[in-house]
């Protein structure tokens, strides 16, 4: 599965972690912001 350049940068800065092929947002408030932004843009977020 390809990694988007933005995700790669977030992984390098430890805003996002990867474990067993799943990605996790380390900061709760950053996760809330991402969910809000993805909803506004019509993107699907689990």
C-alpha positions in Angstrom: 0.0 0.0 0.0 1.6 3.3 -1.0 2.2 6.0 1.6 1.1 9.5 0.7 3.9 12.1 1.0 2.0 14.0 3.7 1.6 10.8 5.8 5.3 10.1 5.4 6.1 13.5 6.8 3.8 13.0 9.7 5.4 9.6 10.4 8.8 11.2 10.4 7.6 13.9 12.9 5.8 11.3 15.1 2.4 12.9 14.6 1.3 9.6 13.2 2.5 6.2 14.2 2.3 2.9 12.3 1.7 -0.5 13.9 0.8 -3.8 12.2 0.0 -2.0 9.0 -2.4 0.5 10.7 -1.8 4.2 11.2 -2.7 6.0 14.4 -2.8 9.8 15.1 -0.7 10.4 18.2 -2.2 13.7 19.2 -5.9 13.6 20.1 -6.6 17.2 19.1 -4.8 16.8 15.8 -7.0 13.7 15.1 -10.1 15.8 15.8 -8.9 18.5 13.4 -8.2 15.9 10.7 -11.7 14.4 11.2 -13.3 17.8 10.9 -11.2 18.7 7.8 -12.0 15.4 6.1 -15.7 15.8 6.8 -15.7 19.3 5.3 -14.0 18.0 2.2 -16.3 15.0 1.9 -13.5 12.5 2.6 -14.2 9.2 4.4 -12.4 8.9 7.7 -12.7 5.9 10.1 
